Amino acid sequence: MSIARFCVRTLSSRDMETSGAAGLHFTKQQFIDHVLGLGLRVAAFDCDGTLWSGDAGETFFRWELKEGVVSAEVAQAMRARYLEYKAGKVSEDDMCGEMVTMHRGISEAVIMRAASDFMAHSFPGHIFPEMRDLVRRLDAQGCEIWAVSSSNEWVIRAGMKHFGIPPERILAAKVDVADGIVTGRLVRVPSGPGKPKALREVVGKKIEAAFGNSRWDADMLADAANGFAVNPNPDLEAAARKRGWTVYFPEGTR
């Protein structure tokens, strides 16, 4: 079976439904125009499931264990740890953090090359074209754009090259790096309440719009002036409709 490339894919057109009093049905262009019309100055985007399909952090984790990016001993321990996470014995924050700290002692350049190779050739997800267009057009309008993710910083940096978001505007699971070598000192894991917390600490400005797809993004959407549930999981969709956030399903997702 050939491995799908991380690229923009042309998908069949469908209208989508939004919540709120207006009850509008937007095409992708109407959605883009609606967001651009807000005149946003600061916006925050989740990545996995929001800007592209699939979970880059989780699939990179499985890929790098298989490819030998970390030692066999570390890989064995992390596979066991992941099974505990899936069984509900390890928290989301702890698992996301350990997926980063497991690289201690490895050159960051080596991990960055692996992440770039993975996103270019082995990630089975696809960019949502209208989300890439939206991000680029917001940037052209002068909006300060932040990418916020609980996935590791390296794979998000590789993915953000397609959106024009620089590394200094990325808040993802991160560890300290000393002399080019990854340490085990965790800096942040932006998940759940950790997302608006990271934005407050680093950005220091009111987030005028936030975009996310899962319950781990709900706190970020609630903290923003405008919440957008993009390609939402059922639990976030239900919360969005209750709170009056806009709900948007990219073309081809339903």
N, C-alpha and C positions, 0 to 999 in steps of 0.2 A: 504494500500500500504506500503510495507516495505521501510525503509529509507536506501538509499545507503550509504555504508561506504567509508571513505576517504582512498583509497588504490590504489595500482598499478593494472591496468586492462590490460589483454592481448587483443590486438586489431588486426584486419586484416592488413596485410602489404600493403603499397602503396608507390610508389615513389613520390617524391615531386620535385617541380620546383624552381629553384633559379633565381634571376635576375642577371644583370651584364653582362660584355662582354663575359664571358665563357659560360653562358647559360646552366649550368650543370643540370642534373637530378640526385639527390642524393637519395640513400636509407638511412635509419636511420643510418646505420653503416658508410656510406660514409660521412654523415653530421658530425657525431661525430669525425671521423678521420680528416676531414677537419678543424674543430675547434681546436682539439688537436694539429694538425700540425702547428698552428700559434705560438705555444710556448708562450702562454699568461702569463703575470705576474699579471695583475689586470683585473678582469671582473665584470660586473654588470648585474644582472638579475631582470627584473620585475617578479612578481609572478602570480597574477590572469590572467588566460588566456595564460600565457607563460610557467610556470612550471606545471600548472594543469589547467584543464578545469573549467570554471565558475568563478564567482566573490565571493571569500570567504568573503570579507569585507561587501558587500551588503547583502549577504544571512545571515551572522552572525547578522547583524543589525536587520533584520526582525525576526530572531530566538530569539534573546535576548529580544526583546520587547514582544514577545509572551510568553517567559519563565519567565518573571518577573525579569530579571537581574537588570533592573532599575525600579524605581517606576512607578506606573500607571500614575501619573501626567506627569512625564518625557516622558513616552512612548506615551501618547496622543499628547503632544506637538511635539515630534519628528516625529510622523506619519504625522502630518499636515505640518511640515517643509519639509519632504521628498516629499510630493505631490507638494509643491511649487518648489522644485528642479526639479522634473520631468517635470514641466510646464515651466521650463527655468527661473524661478524667483530667484533662488539661484545658485550661482556659484559652480563649481566642488570643488574648494579648500575649500569654506565655508562649503559645505555639508560634505566633508570628515573630516574637522576639528571638526564640531559639533558632528559627530558620535563618536568622542573620548572624547570631553569635556563634553558630556552628562553624563559621568560616575563620575563626580566630587563628592567627598564624599564617594565613595565606596572603599573598600579594593582592592588593585591591585591583591592580591592573589585570591580573589573571582572571579575577572574578568578573570584571567589567567586560573583558573580551568574551568570556563565556556567556554572559547575559546578552551581549549584542548578537552573538552567533545564534543563540537560542531564539531571540525575538525575530531575527531575520529569516531563519530557516526551519525552526522546529515548533514554534508556538502555533497551535491549531486555531487560535482565534483570529478574528478579522476586525479591522477598524470600521467603526460606523462612519461612513463618508460625511453625513451631515454634521456629526459631532466634530470631526476634524475641520470642516468648513466653518462651523460656528466658532471654534476656538481661534482659528486664524483671523476671522473677521472681527472678533472681539479685540484681539490684539491690535489689529489695524486701527480700531477705534480708540486705542489708548487705554484699554482696560488692563488692569494688573491681574494676571491669571496665575493661580496656584494649583498644582496637582497634589492631591492628598491621598495617600494610600497606606494600607497596612502591609502591603507586599514589600519585598526588599528594595532598597533604594536603587540598586544596580539595574534590575530589570525594568523598573519604572523609568530610569534615566534613558535606557535604550529605547523604550517605547515612546517617550516624549519627544524624541528626535523627529518623529513624524508629525508632531503638532507644533513644533517651534517653541516649546517651553524649556527654558534653560535649567540646568541643574540647581541653580540657586533659588528657583521657584518651585522646587519639589520637596514636599514633606512626606517622607515614606519611612518604613522601618529602617533604622540607621544605627550603626555602631561607630565608635571612635576609630580613627585610623592613625597609626603612629609610624612615621618614616615609611609610608607606603604599605604597611602591613596592618591587616585587620586585627583589632583587639576584641576582647569579649565584653567591653564596656558599652552597654546599650545606651543610646542617646534618646531614642523615642520609638514608640509604636503607635502611630495614629490610627486607632480603631475605636469605634463607638464614641464615648465622651472624649477620647483622646484626640479626635479630629478637630473639634472646635478649640480644644485646649491648645493644640499645637499652633493653630492659626492665630489665636490670641497672643501666644507667647512670641511667635516669630513675625507675623504680619503686623500686628498691633493696630489694625484698622477694622472697621465694620465690614463684614463680608456682605455684599449687596445681593449676591446670588450664589447658591450652592447646588451642585448637581450630583446625584448618587443613585445607586440601584438596589441597595440592600439595607437591612435593619441596622447594620453597622454604620450607615451614613445618616440615620435619622437625627442624631444629635446635631450634626453639622447643618442639615437642612433646617432644623428648628432654630438654630442660632443665626441663620442668615435672614436678610430682609425678604428674599424671595427663594422659595424652595422648589426644586425641580426633581421629580422622581423619573429618572431615565431608564428605560428597560427594567422596571422594578420587579423584584421578587414579590410574590403575593403578599407577604407581610408588610413590606414597605408600601406597596400599592394601596393596601387597606388603610394604612396610617396616613398616606398622602391624601386620599379622598376624604378622610375624616378631618384633616387639618386644612384642606383647601389648597394644597400644593399642586402645581401643574404636573400632570402625568403624561409622559411621552414615550412611545415605543418606536425606536428607529425602524426604518424600512426593513421588512423581512424578518422581524423578530416575533411576529404573531399574525 
